[in-house]
Amino acid sequence: MFVGRKMFAVLDRTGELVVKLPHERVQELIRSKVGRGWSPGGGSPLKEYVAISFAHQKEWPGFAREARAHMGGQS
């Protein structure tokens, strides 16, 4: 999913929802074990991306809206 040409959410090859959020929010989700750090190539995780596990799929729409709002505020 994109805002203009900027991606804010995607399903990765494992079936998890990946969203772009502020670094602090990503860290919060990782600490709470709702998500894990994410990297498109398997290297070091990108600081503003988090993969939300399938176990939390009922919450995915809310995370997608949160990521869309975050990206909509960026220029």
C-alpha positions as CSV (number, residue, x, y, z in Angstrom):
1,M,0.0,0.0,0.0
2,F,1.3,3.4,-0.9
3,V,0.8,7.1,-0.3
4,G,1.9,8.6,-3.5
5,R,5.2,6.7,-4.2
6,K,5.9,5.9,-0.6
7,M,5.1,2.5,0.8
8,F,3.4,2.4,4.2
9,A,2.4,-1.3,4.3
10,V,3.0,-4.6,2.6
11,L,2.6,-8.3,3.2
12,D,6.0,-9.9,3.2
13,R,6.9,-13.4,2.0
14,T,6.2,-14.9,5.5
15,G,2.6,-13.5,5.4
16,E,3.2,-10.9,8.1
17,L,2.0,-7.3,7.7
18,V,4.9,-4.9,7.5
19,V,4.2,-1.2,8.3
20,K,6.2,1.9,8.4
21,L,5.9,3.8,11.7
22,P,8.0,6.2,13.8
23,H,11.0,4.5,15.3
24,E,9.7,4.9,18.8
25,R,6.4,3.1,17.9
26,V,8.3,0.3,16.2
27,Q,10.4,-0.2,19.3
28,E,7.3,-0.3,21.5
29,L,5.7,-3.0,19.3
30,I,8.9,-5.0,19.3
31,R,9.2,-4.7,23.1
32,S,5.6,-5.8,23.5
33,K,6.2,-8.8,21.2
34,V,3.4,-7.7,18.9
35,G,5.9,-7.2,16.1
36,R,9.5,-7.9,15.1
37,G,12.1,-5.8,13.3
38,W,12.0,-6.1,9.5
39,S,14.4,-6.0,6.7
40,P,13.5,-6.6,3.0
41,G,16.7,-8.5,2.3
42,G,17.3,-10.3,5.6
43,G,20.0,-7.9,6.8
44,S,19.8,-5.4,9.7
45,P,16.2,-4.4,10.4
46,L,15.1,-1.0,9.1
47,K,14.4,1.3,12.1
48,E,11.0,2.5,10.9
49,Y,9.5,-0.8,9.8
50,V,7.9,-3.5,11.9
51,A,6.5,-6.9,10.9
52,I,3.2,-7.6,12.7
53,S,2.7,-11.3,13.2
54,F,-0.2,-13.3,11.8
55,A,-1.3,-13.9,15.4
56,H,-2.3,-10.2,15.5
57,Q,-4.1,-10.2,12.2
58,K,-7.3,-8.8,13.7
59,E,-5.4,-5.7,14.6
60,W,-3.8,-5.3,11.1
61,P,-6.4,-2.8,9.8
62,G,-5.6,-0.5,12.8
63,F,-1.9,-0.8,12.2
64,A,-2.4,-0.1,8.4
65,R,-4.4,3.1,9.3
66,E,-1.7,4.2,11.8
67,A,1.0,3.7,9.1
68,R,-1.1,5.5,6.5
69,A,-1.6,8.5,8.8
70,H,2.1,8.5,9.7
71,M,3.1,8.5,6.0
72,G,0.4,11.0,5.1
73,G,2.1,13.6,7.4
74,Q,5.5,13.2,5.7
75,S,6.5,15.3,2.7
